[in-house]
Amino acid sequence: MATGYKNNKSFTKGIRFPHELIEKIDEQSQKENTNFSAWVISACREKLAKLDKK
């Protein structure tokens, strides 16, 4: 289970990303007119959906 701050719909979990990955995600999220968190959540959901199909 996630650790950190909690509300009724989500948790805050601190994770570490390599600097170069952060920069690439920031660039792409700006191109898609979204924010970092939304971009990462979307990417995680896509990965989980692919795993569920296997």
mmCIF entry with sequence, helices, sheets and N, C-alpha, C, O atoms, coordinates in Angstrom:
data_MODEL
# 
_entry.id   MODEL 
# 
_entity.id                         1 
_entity.type                       polymer 
_entity.pdbx_number_of_molecules   1 
# 
_entity_poly.entity_id                      1 
_entity_poly.type                           'polypeptide(L)' 
_entity_poly.nstd_linkage                   no 
_entity_poly.nstd_monomer                   no 
_entity_poly.pdbx_seq_one_letter_code       MATGYKNNKSFTKGIRFPHELIEKIDEQSQKENTNFSAWVISACREKLAKLDKK 
_entity_poly.pdbx_seq_one_letter_code_can   MATGYKNNKSFTKGIRFPHELIEKIDEQSQKENTNFSAWVISACREKLAKLDKK 
_entity_poly.pdbx_strand_id                 A 
# 
loop_
_entity_poly_seq.entity_id 
_entity_poly_seq.num 
_entity_poly_seq.mon_id 
_entity_poly_seq.hetero 
1 1  MET n 
1 2  ALA n 
1 3  THR n 
1 4  GLY n 
1 5  TYR n 
1 6  LYS n 
1 7  ASN n 
1 8  ASN n 
1 9  LYS n 
1 10 SER n 
1 11 PHE n 
1 12 THR n 
1 13 LYS n 
1 14 GLY n 
1 15 ILE n 
1 16 ARG n 
1 17 PHE n 
1 18 PRO n 
1 19 HIS n 
1 20 GLU n 
1 21 LEU n 
1 22 ILE n 
1 23 GLU n 
1 24 LYS n 
1 25 ILE n 
1 26 ASP n 
1 27 GLU n 
1 28 GLN n 
1 29 SER n 
1 30 GLN n 
1 31 LYS n 
1 32 GLU n 
1 33 ASN n 
1 34 THR n 
1 35 ASN n 
1 36 PHE n 
1 37 SER n 
1 38 ALA n 
1 39 TRP n 
1 40 VAL n 
1 41 ILE n 
1 42 SER n 
1 43 ALA n 
1 44 CYS n 
1 45 ARG n 
1 46 GLU n 
1 47 LYS n 
1 48 LEU n 
1 49 ALA n 
1 50 LYS n 
1 51 LEU n 
1 52 ASP n 
1 53 LYS n 
1 54 LYS n 
# 
_struct_asym.id          A 
_struct_asym.entity_id   1 
# 
loop_
_struct_conf.conf_type_id 
_struct_conf.id 
_struct_conf.pdbx_PDB_helix_id 
_struct_conf.beg_label_comp_id 
_struct_conf.beg_label_asym_id 
_struct_conf.beg_label_seq_id 
_struct_conf.pdbx_beg_PDB_ins_code 
_struct_conf.end_label_comp_id 
_struct_conf.end_label_asym_id 
_struct_conf.end_label_seq_id 
_struct_conf.pdbx_end_PDB_ins_code 
_struct_conf.beg_auth_comp_id 
_struct_conf.beg_auth_asym_id 
_struct_conf.beg_auth_seq_id 
_struct_conf.end_auth_comp_id 
_struct_conf.end_auth_asym_id 
_struct_conf.end_auth_seq_id 
_struct_conf.pdbx_PDB_helix_class 
_struct_conf.details 
_struct_conf.pdbx_PDB_helix_length 
HELX_P HELX_P1 AA1 HIS A 19 ? LYS A 31 ? HIS A 19 LYS A 31 1 ? 13 
HELX_P HELX_P2 AA2 PHE A 36 ? LYS A 53 ? PHE A 36 LYS A 53 1 ? 18 
# 
_struct_conf_type.id          HELX_P 
_struct_conf_type.criteria    ? 
_struct_conf_type.reference   ? 
# 
loop_
_atom_site.group_PDB 
_atom_site.id 
_atom_site.type_symbol 
_atom_site.label_atom_id 
_atom_site.label_alt_id 
_atom_site.label_comp_id 
_atom_site.label_asym_id 
_atom_site.label_entity_id 
_atom_site.label_seq_id 
_atom_site.pdbx_PDB_ins_code 
_atom_site.Cartn_x 
_atom_site.Cartn_y 
_atom_site.Cartn_z 
_atom_site.occupancy 
_atom_site.B_iso_or_equiv 
_atom_site.pdbx_formal_charge 
_atom_site.auth_seq_id 
_atom_site.auth_comp_id 
_atom_site.auth_asym_id 
_atom_site.auth_atom_id 
_atom_site.pdbx_PDB_model_num 
ATOM 1   N N  . MET A 1 1  ? 0.840   -1.167  0.000   1.00 0.00 ? 1  MET A N  1 
ATOM 2   C CA . MET A 1 1  ? 0.000   0.000   0.000   1.00 0.00 ? 1  MET A CA 1 
ATOM 3   C C  . MET A 1 1  ? 0.892   1.239   0.000   1.00 0.00 ? 1  MET A C  1 
ATOM 4   O O  . MET A 1 1  ? 1.998   1.217   0.540   1.00 0.00 ? 1  MET A O  1 
ATOM 5   N N  . ALA A 1 2  ? 0.409   2.303   -0.601  1.00 0.00 ? 2  ALA A N  1 
ATOM 6   C CA . ALA A 1 2  ? 1.162   3.543   -0.665  1.00 0.00 ? 2  ALA A CA 1 
ATOM 7   C C  . ALA A 1 2  ? 1.321   4.144   0.722   1.00 0.00 ? 2  ALA A C  1 
ATOM 8   O O  . ALA A 1 2  ? 0.505   3.925   1.617   1.00 0.00 ? 2  ALA A O  1 
ATOM 9   N N  . THR A 1 3  ? 2.374   4.892   0.870   1.00 0.00 ? 3  THR A N  1 
ATOM 10  C CA . THR A 1 3  ? 2.585   5.616   2.113   1.00 0.00 ? 3  THR A CA 1 
ATOM 11  C C  . THR A 1 3  ? 2.516   7.102   1.823   1.00 0.00 ? 3  THR A C  1 
ATOM 12  O O  . THR A 1 3  ? 2.631   7.514   0.669   1.00 0.00 ? 3  THR A O  1 
ATOM 13  N N  . GLY A 1 4  ? 2.336   7.889   2.828   1.00 0.00 ? 4  GLY A N  1 
ATOM 14  C CA . GLY A 1 4  ? 2.323   9.331   2.633   1.00 0.00 ? 4  GLY A CA 1 
ATOM 15  C C  . GLY A 1 4  ? 0.963   9.916   2.945   1.00 0.00 ? 4  GLY A C  1 
ATOM 16  O O  . GLY A 1 4  ? 0.163   9.318   3.665   1.00 0.00 ? 4  GLY A O  1 
ATOM 17  N N  . TYR A 1 5  ? 0.711   11.103  2.390   1.00 0.00 ? 5  TYR A N  1 
ATOM 18  C CA . TYR A 1 5  ? -0.545  11.790  2.647   1.00 0.00 ? 5  TYR A CA 1 
ATOM 19  C C  . TYR A 1 5  ? -1.689  11.101  1.928   1.00 0.00 ? 5  TYR A C  1 
ATOM 20  O O  . TYR A 1 5  ? -1.501  10.534  0.852   1.00 0.00 ? 5  TYR A O  1 
ATOM 21  N N  . LYS A 1 6  ? -2.869  11.148  2.518   1.00 0.00 ? 6  LYS A N  1 
ATOM 22  C CA . LYS A 1 6  ? -4.018  10.422  1.989   1.00 0.00 ? 6  LYS A CA 1 
ATOM 23  C C  . LYS A 1 6  ? -5.257  11.304  2.049   1.00 0.00 ? 6  LYS A C  1 
ATOM 24  O O  . LYS A 1 6  ? -5.467  12.038  3.015   1.00 0.00 ? 6  LYS A O  1 
ATOM 25  N N  . ASN A 1 7  ? -6.076  11.221  1.002   1.00 0.00 ? 7  ASN A N  1 
ATOM 26  C CA . ASN A 1 7  ? -7.418  11.785  1.051   1.00 0.00 ? 7  ASN A CA 1 
ATOM 27  C C  . ASN A 1 7  ? -8.372  10.685  0.598   1.00 0.00 ? 7  ASN A C  1 
ATOM 28  O O  . ASN A 1 7  ? -7.963  9.528   0.504   1.00 0.00 ? 7  ASN A O  1 
ATOM 29  N N  . ASN A 1 8  ? -9.607  11.007  0.320   1.00 0.00 ? 8  ASN A N  1 
ATOM 30  C CA . ASN A 1 8  ? -10.575 9.973   -0.048  1.00 0.00 ? 8  ASN A CA 1 
ATOM 31  C C  . ASN A 1 8  ? -10.313 9.324   -1.400  1.00 0.00 ? 8  ASN A C  1 
ATOM 32  O O  . ASN A 1 8  ? -10.774 8.209   -1.645  1.00 0.00 ? 8  ASN A O  1 
ATOM 33  N N  . LYS A 1 9  ? -9.581  10.001  -2.286  1.00 0.00 ? 9  LYS A N  1 
ATOM 34  C CA . LYS A 1 9  ? -9.409  9.495   -3.643  1.00 0.00 ? 9  LYS A CA 1 
ATOM 35  C C  . LYS A 1 9  ? -7.977  9.140   -4.020  1.00 0.00 ? 9  LYS A C  1 
ATOM 36  O O  . LYS A 1 9  ? -7.764  8.472   -5.032  1.00 0.00 ? 9  LYS A O  1 
ATOM 37  N N  . SER A 1 10 ? -6.998  9.564   -3.246  1.00 0.00 ? 10 SER A N  1 
ATOM 38  C CA . SER A 1 10 ? -5.615  9.308   -3.665  1.00 0.00 ? 10 SER A CA 1 
ATOM 39  C C  . SER A 1 10 ? -4.654  9.335   -2.486  1.00 0.00 ? 10 SER A C  1 
ATOM 40  O O  . SER A 1 10 ? -4.992  9.773   -1.386  1.00 0.00 ? 10 SER A O  1 
ATOM 41  N N  . PHE A 1 11 ? -3.451  8.855   -2.749  1.00 0.00 ? 11 PHE A N  1 
ATOM 42  C CA . PHE A 1 11 ? -2.336  8.914   -1.818  1.00 0.00 ? 11 PHE A CA 1 
ATOM 43  C C  . PHE A 1 11 ? -1.229  9.734   -2.452  1.00 0.00 ? 11 PHE A C  1 
ATOM 44  O O  . PHE A 1 11 ? -1.148  9.824   -3.676  1.00 0.00 ? 11 PHE A O  1 
ATOM 45  N N  . THR A 1 12 ? -0.383  10.327  -1.639  1.00 0.00 ? 12 THR A N  1 
ATOM 46  C CA . THR A 1 12 ? 0.836   10.946  -2.125  1.00 0.00 ? 12 THR A CA 1 
ATOM 47  C C  . THR A 1 12 ? 1.979   10.018  -1.757  1.00 0.00 ? 12 THR A C  1 
ATOM 48  O O  . THR A 1 12 ? 2.168   9.682   -0.588  1.00 0.00 ? 12 THR A O  1 
ATOM 49  N N  . LYS A 1 13 ? 2.735   9.611   -2.756  1.00 0.00 ? 13 LYS A N  1 
ATOM 50  C CA . LYS A 1 13 ? 3.845   8.690   -2.548  1.00 0.00 ? 13 LYS A CA 1 
ATOM 51  C C  . LYS A 1 13 ? 5.079   9.324   -3.175  1.00 0.00 ? 13 LYS A C  1 
ATOM 52  O O  . LYS A 1 13 ? 5.070   9.671   -4.356  1.00 0.00 ? 13 LYS A O  1 
ATOM 53  N N  . GLY A 1 14 ? 6.126   9.475   -2.397  1.00 0.00 ? 14 GLY A N  1 
ATOM 54  C CA . GLY A 1 14 ? 7.362   10.043  -2.921  1.00 0.00 ? 14 GLY A CA 1 
ATOM 55  C C  . GLY A 1 14 ? 8.167   8.984   -3.650  1.00 0.00 ? 14 GLY A C  1 
ATOM 56  O O  . GLY A 1 14 ? 8.488   7.940   -3.082  1.00 0.00 ? 14 GLY A O  1 
ATOM 57  N N  . ILE A 1 15 ? 8.494   9.252   -4.910  1.00 0.00 ? 15 ILE A N  1 
ATOM 58  C CA . ILE A 1 15 ? 9.332   8.335   -5.675  1.00 0.00 ? 15 ILE A CA 1 
ATOM 59  C C  . ILE A 1 15 ? 10.462  9.124   -6.320  1.00 0.00 ? 15 ILE A C  1 
ATOM 60  O O  . ILE A 1 15 ? 10.356  10.336  -6.508  1.00 0.00 ? 15 ILE A O  1 
ATOM 61  N N  . ARG A 1 16 ? 11.528  8.441   -6.651  1.00 0.00 ? 16 ARG A N  1 
ATOM 62  C CA . ARG A 1 16 ? 12.676  9.093   -7.282  1.00 0.00 ? 16 ARG A CA 1 
ATOM 63  C C  . ARG A 1 16 ? 12.728  8.744   -8.763  1.00 0.00 ? 16 ARG A C  1 
ATOM 64  O O  . ARG A 1 16 ? 12.523  7.594   -9.150  1.00 0.00 ? 16 ARG A O  1 
ATOM 65  N N  . PHE A 1 17 ? 13.002  9.745   -9.581  1.00 0.00 ? 17 PHE A N  1 
ATOM 66  C CA . PHE A 1 17 ? 13.187  9.576   -11.014 1.00 0.00 ? 17 PHE A CA 1 
ATOM 67  C C  . PHE A 1 17 ? 14.575  10.084  -11.377 1.00 0.00 ? 17 PHE A C  1 
ATOM 68  O O  . PHE A 1 17 ? 15.042  11.054  -10.780 1.00 0.00 ? 17 PHE A O  1 
ATOM 69  N N  . PRO A 1 18 ? 15.248  9.457   -12.339 1.00 0.00 ? 18 PRO A N  1 
ATOM 70  C CA . PRO A 1 18 ? 16.500  10.028  -12.843 1.00 0.00 ? 18 PRO A CA 1 
ATOM 71  C C  . PRO A 1 18 ? 16.225  11.407  -13.463 1.00 0.00 ? 18 PRO A C  1 
ATOM 72  O O  . PRO A 1 18 ? 15.159  11.634  -14.035 1.00 0.00 ? 18 PRO A O  1 
ATOM 73  N N  . HIS A 1 19 ? 17.184  12.310  -13.346 1.00 0.00 ? 19 HIS A N  1 
ATOM 74  C CA . HIS A 1 19 ? 17.012  13.678  -13.851 1.00 0.00 ? 19 HIS A CA 1 
ATOM 75  C C  . HIS A 1 19 ? 16.633  13.696  -15.327 1.00 0.00 ? 19 HIS A C  1 
ATOM 76  O O  . HIS A 1 19 ? 15.750  14.453  -15.730 1.00 0.00 ? 19 HIS A O  1 
ATOM 77  N N  . GLU A 1 20 ? 17.293  12.869  -16.136 1.00 0.00 ? 20 GLU A N  1 
ATOM 78  C CA . GLU A 1 20 ? 17.018  12.881  -17.573 1.00 0.00 ? 20 GLU A CA 1 
ATOM 79  C C  . GLU A 1 20 ? 15.589  12.426  -17.874 1.00 0.00 ? 20 GLU A C  1 
ATOM 80  O O  . GLU A 1 20 ? 14.974  12.913  -18.823 1.00 0.00 ? 20 GLU A O  1 
ATOM 81  N N  . LEU A 1 21 ? 15.061  11.507  -17.085 1.00 0.00 ? 21 LEU A N  1 
ATOM 82  C CA . LEU A 1 21 ? 13.689  11.057  -17.278 1.00 0.00 ? 21 LEU A CA 1 
ATOM 83  C C  . LEU A 1 21 ? 12.699  12.161  -16.912 1.00 0.00 ? 21 LEU A C  1 
ATOM 84  O O  . LEU A 1 21 ? 11.705  12.365  -17.609 1.00 0.00 ? 21 LEU A O  1 
ATOM 85  N N  . ILE A 1 22 ? 12.973  12.867  -15.826 1.00 0.00 ? 22 ILE A N  1 
ATOM 86  C CA . ILE A 1 22 ? 12.128  14.001  -15.422 1.00 0.00 ? 22 ILE A CA 1 
ATOM 87  C C  . ILE A 1 22 ? 12.067  15.041  -16.545 1.00 0.00 ? 22 ILE A C  1 
ATOM 88  O O  . ILE A 1 22 ? 10.995  15.547  -16.875 1.00 0.00 ? 22 ILE A O  1 
ATOM 89  N N  . GLU A 1 23 ? 13.214  15.348  -17.120 1.00 0.00 ? 23 GLU A N  1 
ATOM 90  C CA . GLU A 1 23 ? 13.259  16.345  -18.184 1.00 0.00 ? 23 GLU A CA 1 
ATOM 91  C C  . GLU A 1 23 ? 12.436  15.903  -19.387 1.00 0.00 ? 23 GLU A C  1 
ATOM 92  O O  . GLU A 1 23 ? 11.701  16.703  -19.966 1.00 0.00 ? 23 GLU A O  1 
ATOM 93  N N  . LYS A 1 24 ? 12.556  14.625  -19.768 1.00 0.00 ? 24 LYS A N  1 
ATOM 94  C CA . LYS A 1 24 ? 11.803  14.122  -20.919 1.00 0.00 ? 24 LYS A CA 1 
ATOM 95  C C  . LYS A 1 24 ? 10.301  14.109  -20.644 1.00 0.00 ? 24 LYS A C  1 
ATOM 96  O O  . LYS A 1 24 ? 9.506   14.454  -21.519 1.00 0.00 ? 24 LYS A O  1 
ATOM 97  N N  . ILE A 1 25 ? 9.914   13.716  -19.446 1.00 0.00 ? 25 ILE A N  1 
ATOM 98  C CA . ILE A 1 25 ? 8.495   13.713  -19.087 1.00 0.00 ? 25 ILE A CA 1 
ATOM 99  C C  . ILE A 1 25 ? 7.955   15.138  -19.069 1.00 0.00 ? 25 ILE A C  1 
ATOM 100 O O  . ILE A 1 25 ? 6.859   15.391  -19.568 1.00 0.00 ? 25 ILE A O  1 
ATOM 101 N N  . ASP A 1 26 ? 8.715   16.070  -18.499 1.00 0.00 ? 26 ASP A N  1 
ATOM 102 C CA . ASP A 1 26 ? 8.285   17.478  -18.474 1.00 0.00 ? 26 ASP A CA 1 
ATOM 103 C C  . ASP A 1 26 ? 8.088   18.014  -19.890 1.00 0.00 ? 26 ASP A C  1 
ATOM 104 O O  . ASP A 1 26 ? 7.092   18.681  -20.171 1.00 0.00 ? 26 ASP A O  1 
ATOM 105 N N  . GLU A 1 27 ? 9.043   17.721  -20.786 1.00 0.00 ? 27 GLU A N  1 
ATOM 106 C CA . GLU A 1 27 ? 8.931   18.183  -22.167 1.00 0.00 ? 27 GLU A CA 1 
ATOM 107 C C  . GLU A 1 27 ? 7.687   17.620  -22.837 1.00 0.00 ? 27 GLU A C  1 
ATOM 108 O O  . GLU A 1 27 ? 6.938   18.352  -23.484 1.00 0.00 ? 27 GLU A O  1 
ATOM 109 N N  . GLN A 1 28 ? 7.469   16.317  -22.680 1.00 0.00 ? 28 GLN A N  1 
ATOM 110 C CA . GLN A 1 28 ? 6.328   15.677  -23.320 1.00 0.00 ? 28 GLN A CA 1 
ATOM 111 C C  . GLN A 1 28 ? 5.006   16.145  -22.722 1.00 0.00 ? 28 GLN A C  1 
ATOM 112 O O  . GLN A 1 28 ? 4.036   16.362  -23.449 1.00 0.00 ? 28 GLN A O  1 
ATOM 113 N N  . SER A 1 29 ? 4.964   16.299  -21.414 1.00 0.00 ? 29 SER A N  1 
ATOM 114 C CA . SER A 1 29 ? 3.708   16.738  -20.790 1.00 0.00 ? 29 SER A CA 1 
ATOM 115 C C  . SER A 1 29 ? 3.350   18.159  -21.223 1.00 0.00 ? 29 SER A C  1 
ATOM 116 O O  . SER A 1 29 ? 2.171   18.486  -21.356 1.00 0.00 ? 29 SER A O  1 
ATOM 117 N N  . GLN A 1 30 ? 4.356   19.003  -21.444 1.00 0.00 ? 30 GLN A N  1 
ATOM 118 C CA . GLN A 1 30 ? 4.078   20.352  -21.937 1.00 0.00 ? 30 GLN A CA 1 
ATOM 119 C C  . GLN A 1 30 ? 3.531   20.304  -23.363 1.00 0.00 ? 30 GLN A C  1 
ATOM 120 O O  . GLN A 1 30 ? 2.627   21.064  -23.712 1.00 0.00 ? 30 GLN A O  1 
ATOM 121 N N  . LYS A 1 31 ? 4.089   19.398  -24.196 1.00 0.00 ? 31 LYS A N  1 
ATOM 122 C CA . LYS A 1 31 ? 3.591   19.252  -25.566 1.00 0.00 ? 31 LYS A CA 1 
ATOM 123 C C  . LYS A 1 31 ? 2.142   18.794  -25.571 1.00 0.00 ? 31 LYS A C  1 
ATOM 124 O O  . LYS A 1 31 ? 1.362   19.193  -26.436 1.00 0.00 ? 31 LYS A O  1 
ATOM 125 N N  . GLU A 1 32 ? 1.780   17.952  -24.600 1.00 0.00 ? 32 GLU A N  1 
ATOM 126 C CA . GLU A 1 32 ? 0.427   17.417  -24.515 1.00 0.00 ? 32 GLU A CA 1 
ATOM 127 C C  . GLU A 1 32 ? -0.491  18.309  -23.686 1.00 0.00 ? 32 GLU A C  1 
ATOM 128 O O  . GLU A 1 32 ? -1.656  17.975  -23.467 1.00 0.00 ? 32 GLU A O  1 
ATOM 129 N N  . ASN A 1 33 ? 0.036   19.445  -23.225 1.00 0.00 ? 33 ASN A N  1 
ATOM 130 C CA . ASN A 1 33 ? -0.731  20.412  -22.434 1.00 0.00 ? 33 ASN A CA 1 
ATOM 131 C C  . ASN A 1 33 ? -1.362  19.767  -21.196 1.00 0.00 ? 33 ASN A C  1 
ATOM 132 O O  . ASN A 1 33 ? -2.545  19.950  -20.912 1.00 0.00 ? 33 ASN A O  1 
ATOM 133 N N  . THR A 1 34 ? -0.536  19.006  -20.468 1.00 0.00 ? 34 THR A N  1 
ATOM 134 C CA . THR A 1 34 ? -0.970  18.378  -19.226 1.00 0.00 ? 34 THR A CA 1 
ATOM 135 C C  . THR A 1 34 ? 0.108   18.610  -18.177 1.00 0.00 ? 34 THR A C  1 
ATOM 136 O O  . THR A 1 34 ? 1.123   19.245  -18.466 1.00 0.00 ? 34 THR A O  1 
ATOM 137 N N  . ASN A 1 35 ? -0.092  18.109  -16.974 1.00 0.00 ? 35 ASN A N  1 
ATOM 138 C CA . ASN A 1 35 ? 0.942   18.281  -15.960 1.00 0.00 ? 35 ASN A CA 1 
ATOM 139 C C  . ASN A 1 35 ? 1.682   16.968  -15.724 1.00 0.00 ? 35 ASN A C  1 
ATOM 140 O O  . ASN A 1 35 ? 1.272   15.913  -16.207 1.00 0.00 ? 35 ASN A O  1 
ATOM 141 N N  . PHE A 1 36 ? 2.767   17.051  -14.981 1.00 0.00 ? 36 PHE A N  1 
ATOM 142 C CA . PHE A 1 36 ? 3.636   15.902  -14.732 1.00 0.00 ? 36 PHE A CA 1 
ATOM 143 C C  . PHE A 1 36 ? 2.866   14.744  -14.122 1.00 0.00 ? 36 PHE A C  1 
ATOM 144 O O  . PHE A 1 36 ? 2.964   13.616  -14.605 1.00 0.00 ? 36 PHE A O  1 
ATOM 145 N N  . SER A 1 37 ? 2.100   15.005  -13.070 1.00 0.00 ? 37 SER A N  1 
ATOM 146 C CA . SER A 1 37 ? 1.372   13.937  -12.377 1.00 0.00 ? 37 SER A CA 1 
ATOM 147 C C  . SER A 1 37 ? 0.381   13.237  -13.304 1.00 0.00 ? 37 SER A C  1 
ATOM 148 O O  . SER A 1 37 ? 0.306   12.008  -13.322 1.00 0.00 ? 37 SER A O  1 
ATOM 149 N N  . ALA A 1 38 ? -0.372  14.008  -14.064 1.00 0.00 ? 38 ALA A N  1 
ATOM 150 C CA . ALA A 1 38 ? -1.349  13.421  -14.982 1.00 0.00 ? 38 ALA A CA 1 
ATOM 151 C C  . ALA A 1 38 ? -0.653  12.558  -16.028 1.00 0.00 ? 38 ALA A C  1 
ATOM 152 O O  . ALA A 1 38 ? -1.155  11.493  -16.385 1.00 0.00 ? 38 ALA A O  1 
ATOM 153 N N  . TRP A 1 39 ? 0.494   13.007  -16.518 1.00 0.00 ? 39 TRP A N  1 
ATOM 154 C CA . TRP A 1 39 ? 1.236   12.254  -17.523 1.00 0.00 ? 39 TRP A CA 1 
ATOM 155 C C  . TRP A 1 39 ? 1.733   10.933  -16.951 1.00 0.00 ? 39 TRP A C  1 
ATOM 156 O O  . TRP A 1 39 ? 1.610   9.893   -17.598 1.00 0.00 ? 39 TRP A O  1 
ATOM 157 N N  . VAL A 1 40 ? 2.290   10.963  -15.754 1.00 0.00 ? 40 VAL A N  1 
ATOM 158 C CA . VAL A 1 40 ? 2.810   9.750   -15.116 1.00 0.00 ? 40 VAL A CA 1 
ATOM 159 C C  . VAL A 1 40 ? 1.667   8.783   -14.795 1.00 0.00 ? 40 VAL A C  1 
ATOM 160 O O  . VAL A 1 40 ? 1.803   7.578   -15.011 1.00 0.00 ? 40 VAL A O  1 
ATOM 161 N N  . ILE A 1 41 ? 0.549   9.292   -14.284 1.00 0.00 ? 41 ILE A N  1 
ATOM 162 C CA . ILE A 1 41 ? -0.598  8.437   -13.979 1.00 0.00 ? 41 ILE A CA 1 
ATOM 163 C C  . ILE A 1 41 ? -1.097  7.753   -15.247 1.00 0.00 ? 41 ILE A C  1 
ATOM 164 O O  . ILE A 1 41 ? -1.396  6.559   -15.232 1.00 0.00 ? 41 ILE A O  1 
ATOM 165 N N  . SER A 1 42 ? -1.189  8.501   -16.338 1.00 0.00 ? 42 SER A N  1 
ATOM 166 C CA . SER A 1 42 ? -1.626  7.930   -17.607 1.00 0.00 ? 42 SER A CA 1 
ATOM 167 C C  . SER A 1 42 ? -0.665  6.831   -18.078 1.00 0.00 ? 42 SER A C  1 
ATOM 168 O O  . SER A 1 42 ? -1.104  5.771   -18.523 1.00 0.00 ? 42 SER A O  1 
ATOM 169 N N  . ALA A 1 43 ? 0.625   7.083   -17.982 1.00 0.00 ? 43 ALA A N  1 
ATOM 170 C CA . ALA A 1 43 ? 1.622   6.096   -18.397 1.00 0.00 ? 43 ALA A CA 1 
ATOM 171 C C  . ALA A 1 43 ? 1.529   4.829   -17.557 1.00 0.00 ? 43 ALA A C  1 
ATOM 172 O O  . ALA A 1 43 ? 1.658   3.725   -18.086 1.00 0.00 ? 43 ALA A O  1 
ATOM 173 N N  . CYS A 1 44 ? 1.307   4.974   -16.268 1.00 0.00 ? 44 CYS A N  1 
ATOM 174 C CA . CYS A 1 44 ? 1.171   3.813   -15.378 1.00 0.00 ? 44 CYS A CA 1 
ATOM 175 C C  . CYS A 1 44 ? -0.084  3.021   -15.717 1.00 0.00 ? 44 CYS A C  1 
ATOM 176 O O  . CYS A 1 44 ? -0.057  1.790   -15.724 1.00 0.00 ? 44 CYS A O  1 
ATOM 177 N N  . ARG A 1 45 ? -1.170  3.709   -15.994 1.00 0.00 ? 45 ARG A N  1 
ATOM 178 C CA . ARG A 1 45 ? -2.413  3.017   -16.365 1.00 0.00 ? 45 ARG A CA 1 
ATOM 179 C C  . ARG A 1 45 ? -2.240  2.238   -17.663 1.00 0.00 ? 45 ARG A C  1 
ATOM 180 O O  . ARG A 1 45 ? -2.728  1.114   -17.783 1.00 0.00 ? 45 ARG A O  1 
ATOM 181 N N  . GLU A 1 46 ? -1.542  2.835   -18.643 1.00 0.00 ? 46 GLU A N  1 
ATOM 182 C CA . GLU A 1 46 ? -1.282  2.144   -19.906 1.00 0.00 ? 46 GLU A CA 1 
ATOM 183 C C  . GLU A 1 46 ? -0.451  0.886   -19.675 1.00 0.00 ? 46 GLU A C  1 
ATOM 184 O O  . GLU A 1 46 ? -0.741  -0.164  -20.249 1.00 0.00 ? 46 GLU A O  1 
ATOM 185 N N  . LYS A 1 47 ? 0.558   0.984   -18.857 1.00 0.00 ? 47 LYS A N  1 
ATOM 186 C CA . LYS A 1 47 ? 1.410   -0.172  -18.554 1.00 0.00 ? 47 LYS A CA 1 
ATOM 187 C C  . LYS A 1 47 ? 0.601   -1.267  -17.871 1.00 0.00 ? 47 LYS A C  1 
ATOM 188 O O  . LYS A 1 47 ? 0.719   -2.437  -18.235 1.00 0.00 ? 47 LYS A O  1 
ATOM 189 N N  . LEU A 1 48 ? -0.217  -0.908  -16.888 1.00 0.00 ? 48 LEU A N  1 
ATOM 190 C CA . LEU A 1 48 ? -1.043  -1.889  -16.199 1.00 0.00 ? 48 LEU A CA 1 
ATOM 191 C C  . LEU A 1 48 ? -2.049  -2.550  -17.141 1.00 0.00 ? 48 LEU A C  1 
ATOM 192 O O  . LEU A 1 48 ? -2.299  -3.751  -17.036 1.00 0.00 ? 48 LEU A O  1 
ATOM 193 N N  . ALA A 1 49 ? -2.624  -1.779  -18.052 1.00 0.00 ? 49 ALA A N  1 
ATOM 194 C CA . ALA A 1 49 ? -3.580  -2.333  -19.031 1.00 0.00 ? 49 ALA A CA 1 
ATOM 195 C C  . ALA A 1 49 ? -2.878  -3.359  -19.922 1.00 0.00 ? 49 ALA A C  1 
ATOM 196 O O  . ALA A 1 49 ? -3.448  -4.409  -20.220 1.00 0.00 ? 49 ALA A O  1 
ATOM 197 N N  . LYS A 1 50 ? -1.657  -3.068  -20.347 1.00 0.00 ? 50 LYS A N  1 
ATOM 198 C CA . LYS A 1 50 ? -0.897  -4.012  -21.169 1.00 0.00 ? 50 LYS A CA 1 
ATOM 199 C C  . LYS A 1 50 ? -0.613  -5.289  -20.392 1.00 0.00 ? 50 LYS A C  1 
ATOM 200 O O  . LYS A 1 50 ? -0.701  -6.383  -20.949 1.00 0.00 ? 50 LYS A O  1 
ATOM 201 N N  . LEU A 1 51 ? -0.276  -5.168  -19.130 1.00 0.00 ? 51 LEU A N  1 
ATOM 202 C CA . LEU A 1 51 ? 0.005   -6.343  -18.315 1.00 0.00 ? 51 LEU A CA 1 
ATOM 203 C C  . LEU A 1 51 ? -1.248  -7.180  -18.113 1.00 0.00 ? 51 LEU A C  1 
ATOM 204 O O  . LEU A 1 51 ? -1.174  -8.409  -18.091 1.00 0.00 ? 51 LEU A O  1 
ATOM 205 N N  . ASP A 1 52 ? -2.397  -6.532  -17.964 1.00 0.00 ? 52 ASP A N  1 
ATOM 206 C CA . ASP A 1 52 ? -3.665  -7.246  -17.779 1.00 0.00 ? 52 ASP A CA 1 
ATOM 207 C C  . ASP A 1 52 ? -4.047  -8.047  -19.022 1.00 0.00 ? 52 ASP A C  1 
ATOM 208 O O  . ASP A 1 52 ? -4.714  -9.077  -18.915 1.00 0.00 ? 52 ASP A O  1 
ATOM 209 N N  . LYS A 1 53 ? -3.629  -7.580  -20.202 1.00 0.00 ? 53 LYS A N  1 
ATOM 210 C CA . LYS A 1 53 ? -3.958  -8.270  -21.450 1.00 0.00 ? 53 LYS A CA 1 
ATOM 211 C C  . LYS A 1 53 ? -3.160  -9.557  -21.628 1.00 0.00 ? 53 LYS A C  1 
ATOM 212 O O  . LYS A 1 53 ? -3.568  -10.443 -22.380 1.00 0.00 ? 53 LYS A O  1 
ATOM 213 N N  . LYS A 1 54 ? -2.038  -9.662  -20.950 1.00 0.00 ? 54 LYS A N  1 
ATOM 214 C CA . LYS A 1 54 ? -1.173  -10.857 -21.100 1.00 0.00 ? 54 LYS A CA 1 
ATOM 215 C C  . LYS A 1 54 ? -1.742  -12.046 -20.421 1.00 0.00 ? 54 LYS A C  1 
ATOM 216 O O  . LYS A 1 54 ? -1.143  -13.121 -20.453 1.00 0.00 ? 54 LYS A O  1 
# 
